[in-house]
Amino acid sequence: MILRKADRQTEAGPAIDQTLPVDASLPHATLQPSSKGVRLRFGPDGPRVLPGPFEHTEELVAGFGYLEAESLPAATDRLVRWTPAAGAPPVLEVRESGCPGGLPGIHSAAAGQGTDPRFMVMLMSDAQLEADEPPEPKRLDAMARRNEESVAGGVLVAGDGLKSTAKGARVAFAAGRPTVLDGPFAEAKELIAGFWVIRAPTMAQAIEWASRYPYAPVNPVVEIRPVRESAR
């Protein structure tokens, strides 16, 4: 999976060209800036909603997509051969997709048939998730049931886990020359451990869906961002 890291230009909100070198037939999207998003911080009394914008801009996600390759070196080799559009040089994070517990990724065949806006729900990482420790079986079962129900209801259109950044790399483009930095990366709490793309009429309903999801961590932090719809 390819994550485009945010920068001042993407966080400013103009509709700049953020096309990524990814497979267009697989899930991909450009996100609206974090000022349009929220974070849910779960605790004993339920989730607390924290509106954006968020700090650590360079660790935020501005877009994502999939790049199929036989290995991490093969993926990074393809990225360093890519020529980004003019503008702020992007930083691309390459992560191996897949849930450590074996929960399959989701790409609904009906993904393009809905009319409601799309939202990306991102599970923020922590030390346990960065260690690739599999969730408890009962939590995996609950997640699988919720995913199936949400796909059947036309809400969930894509979702996947991301393995630790130890199995990833970053490619930075500056002065026309790409530089590869191997993981793992610091600040686990600002990294992404998994995501879901859902359709919901409003942000409030996206929050409601995300608030009821049976995440693997007991007290997760979740970020919700609207997708930038090209037709809107």
C-alpha positions as CSV (number, residue, x, y, z in Angstrom):
1,M,0.0,0.0,0.0
2,I,1.2,3.5,-0.8
3,L,0.4,6.4,1.6
4,R,1.1,9.9,0.5
5,K,2.2,11.9,3.5
6,A,0.7,15.3,4.1
7,D,2.5,18.6,3.8
8,R,1.7,22.3,4.0
9,Q,0.3,22.3,0.5
10,T,-2.1,19.3,1.0
11,E,-3.1,20.6,4.4
12,A,-4.0,24.0,2.9
13,G,-6.8,22.3,1.0
14,P,-6.5,23.4,-2.7
15,A,-7.3,20.7,-5.2
16,I,-3.7,20.1,-6.3
17,D,-2.7,17.2,-8.5
18,Q,-2.1,14.3,-6.0
19,T,-2.1,11.4,-8.5
20,L,-0.1,8.5,-7.1
21,P,1.7,5.7,-9.0
22,V,-0.8,3.1,-8.0
23,D,-3.1,0.5,-9.6
24,A,-6.3,2.4,-10.5
25,S,-8.3,-0.8,-10.4
26,L,-7.7,-1.2,-6.6
27,P,-8.9,1.1,-3.8
28,H,-7.4,4.6,-3.9
29,A,-8.4,8.1,-2.9
30,T,-7.2,11.6,-2.1
31,L,-8.2,12.9,1.3
32,Q,-9.4,16.3,2.3
33,P,-7.2,18.2,4.8
34,S,-7.2,17.3,8.5
35,S,-9.2,20.5,9.2
36,K,-12.1,18.7,7.7
37,G,-11.6,15.6,9.8
38,V,-12.0,14.4,13.4
39,R,-10.3,12.0,15.7
40,L,-12.1,9.6,18.1
41,R,-10.2,8.9,21.3
42,F,-11.8,5.9,23.0
43,G,-11.8,5.5,26.8
44,P,-13.9,3.9,29.5
45,D,-16.8,6.3,28.9
46,G,-16.8,5.8,25.1
47,P,-15.2,7.9,22.3
48,R,-14.3,11.6,22.7
49,V,-14.5,13.5,19.4
50,L,-11.6,15.8,18.7
51,P,-12.0,18.1,15.7
52,G,-9.1,18.8,13.3
53,P,-6.7,20.2,12.2
54,F,-4.1,17.9,13.8
55,E,-0.4,18.4,14.6
56,H,2.5,16.5,13.2
57,T,1.5,17.5,9.6
58,E,4.3,15.4,8.1
59,E,2.8,12.2,9.7
60,L,-0.7,12.8,8.4
61,V,-2.1,11.0,5.3
62,A,-3.1,12.9,2.2
63,G,-3.9,10.0,0.0
64,F,-3.5,6.3,-0.6
65,G,-3.5,3.5,-3.1
66,Y,-2.2,0.0,-3.8
67,L,0.8,-1.0,-5.8
68,E,1.2,-4.7,-6.4
69,A,4.8,-5.8,-6.3
70,E,6.6,-9.1,-5.4
71,S,8.7,-7.4,-2.6
72,L,9.4,-4.2,-0.8
73,P,12.5,-3.5,-2.8
74,A,10.5,-4.1,-6.0
75,A,7.9,-1.6,-4.9
76,T,10.4,1.1,-3.9
77,D,12.3,0.5,-7.2
78,R,9.1,1.3,-9.1
79,L,8.5,4.4,-7.0
80,V,11.9,5.9,-7.4
81,R,11.4,5.7,-11.2
82,W,8.2,7.8,-10.9
83,T,8.2,11.5,-11.8
84,P,5.8,13.4,-9.5
85,A,3.9,16.4,-10.8
86,A,5.2,19.9,-10.3
87,G,4.7,21.4,-6.9
88,A,5.6,20.3,-3.4
89,P,7.7,17.2,-3.6
90,P,5.8,14.3,-2.0
91,V,6.9,11.7,0.6
92,L,5.4,8.3,-0.1
93,E,5.2,5.6,2.5
94,V,5.3,2.0,1.3
95,R,3.6,-0.5,3.7
96,E,2.8,-4.2,3.3
97,S,-0.9,-4.7,3.6
98,G,-2.6,-7.4,5.6
99,C,-4.0,-8.0,9.0
100,P,-1.6,-9.8,11.4
101,G,-4.5,-12.0,12.5
102,G,-5.4,-13.0,8.9
103,L,-8.6,-10.9,8.5
104,P,-9.0,-10.5,4.7
105,G,-8.9,-7.1,3.1
106,I,-12.1,-5.7,1.5
107,H,-12.8,-4.3,-1.9
108,S,-16.5,-4.2,-2.5
109,A,-17.7,-4.8,-6.0
110,A,-20.4,-2.2,-5.3
111,A,-17.8,0.4,-4.3
112,G,-18.6,2.8,-7.2
113,Q,-22.4,2.4,-7.0
114,G,-23.2,4.5,-3.9
115,T,-24.0,8.2,-4.0
116,D,-23.1,9.1,-0.4
117,P,-19.8,10.8,0.3
118,R,-16.8,8.6,1.2
119,F,-14.9,8.8,4.4
120,M,-11.6,7.1,5.3
121,V,-11.5,5.8,8.8
122,M,-7.9,5.2,10.0
123,L,-6.8,3.2,13.0
124,M,-3.9,5.0,14.6
125,S,-1.0,2.6,15.6
126,D,0.5,1.9,19.0
127,A,3.3,-0.3,20.3
128,Q,1.3,-3.5,20.2
129,L,0.1,-2.9,16.6
130,E,3.6,-1.9,15.5
131,A,4.8,-5.3,16.9
132,D,2.4,-7.1,14.5
133,E,0.7,-8.9,17.4
134,P,-2.5,-10.6,16.2
135,P,-5.8,-9.5,17.8
136,E,-7.6,-11.9,20.1
137,P,-9.8,-14.4,18.2
138,K,-13.0,-13.0,19.6
139,R,-12.1,-9.5,18.4
140,L,-11.2,-10.9,14.9
141,D,-14.6,-12.6,14.8
142,A,-16.4,-9.4,15.8
143,M,-14.5,-7.4,13.2
144,A,-15.2,-10.0,10.5
145,R,-19.0,-9.9,11.3
146,R,-19.0,-6.1,11.3
147,N,-17.2,-5.9,8.0
148,E,-19.6,-8.4,6.4
149,E,-22.6,-6.5,7.7
150,S,-21.3,-3.2,6.5
151,V,-20.4,-4.5,3.0
152,A,-23.9,-6.0,2.7
153,G,-25.4,-2.7,3.8
154,G,-23.5,-0.8,1.2
155,V,-21.6,1.2,3.8
156,L,-18.1,-0.4,3.7
157,V,-16.4,-0.2,0.3
158,A,-12.8,-1.0,1.2
159,G,-10.6,-1.9,4.2
160,D,-7.3,-3.5,5.1
161,G,-4.8,-3.8,7.8
162,L,-1.2,-2.5,7.5
163,K,1.8,-4.4,8.8
164,S,4.3,-2.7,10.9
165,T,6.6,0.0,9.5
166,A,9.5,-2.4,10.1
167,K,8.2,-3.9,6.9
168,G,8.0,-0.6,5.1
169,A,9.9,2.3,3.6
170,R,9.5,5.9,2.7
171,V,10.5,7.5,-0.6
172,A,11.1,11.3,-0.5
173,F,11.3,13.4,-3.6
174,A,13.3,16.5,-3.2
175,A,15.4,18.5,-5.8
176,G,14.3,16.0,-8.4
177,R,16.1,13.1,-6.7
178,P,14.3,10.4,-4.7
179,T,15.7,9.1,-1.4
180,V,14.7,5.8,0.2
181,L,14.5,5.5,4.0
182,D,13.8,2.0,5.4
183,G,11.5,1.5,8.4
184,P,10.7,1.2,11.2
185,F,9.6,4.8,11.9
186,A,9.3,6.7,15.2
187,E,6.2,8.1,16.8
188,A,4.0,4.9,16.5
189,K,1.0,6.9,17.8
190,E,1.0,9.0,14.6
191,L,1.2,6.0,12.2
192,I,-1.6,4.1,10.6
193,A,-2.3,0.5,11.4
194,G,-5.4,-0.1,9.3
195,F,-8.2,1.6,7.4
196,W,-11.8,1.4,6.2
197,V,-13.4,3.5,3.4
198,I,-17.1,3.9,4.1
199,R,-20.0,5.8,2.5
200,A,-22.1,7.9,4.8
201,P,-24.5,10.9,4.2
202,T,-22.7,13.1,6.8
203,M,-19.6,13.2,9.0
204,A,-21.9,12.7,12.0
205,Q,-23.1,9.3,10.6
206,A,-19.5,8.4,9.7
207,I,-18.6,9.1,13.3
208,E,-21.5,7.0,14.5
209,W,-20.3,4.0,12.3
210,A,-16.7,4.4,13.5
211,S,-17.8,4.7,17.2
212,R,-19.5,1.2,17.1
213,Y,-16.7,-0.7,15.3
214,P,-15.1,-3.5,17.3
215,Y,-11.4,-2.5,16.9
216,A,-8.6,-4.7,18.0
217,P,-7.2,-2.3,20.6
218,V,-9.3,-1.8,23.7
219,N,-9.0,2.0,23.7
220,P,-8.1,2.9,20.1
221,V,-7.6,6.3,18.5
222,V,-9.3,6.7,15.1
223,E,-9.1,9.4,12.5
224,I,-11.9,10.1,10.1
225,R,-11.3,12.2,7.0
226,P,-13.6,13.0,4.0
227,V,-12.4,11.8,0.6
228,R,-11.9,14.5,-2.0
229,E,-14.5,13.5,-4.6
230,S,-13.4,14.6,-8.1
231,A,-17.0,15.1,-9.2
232,R,-17.9,17.3,-6.3
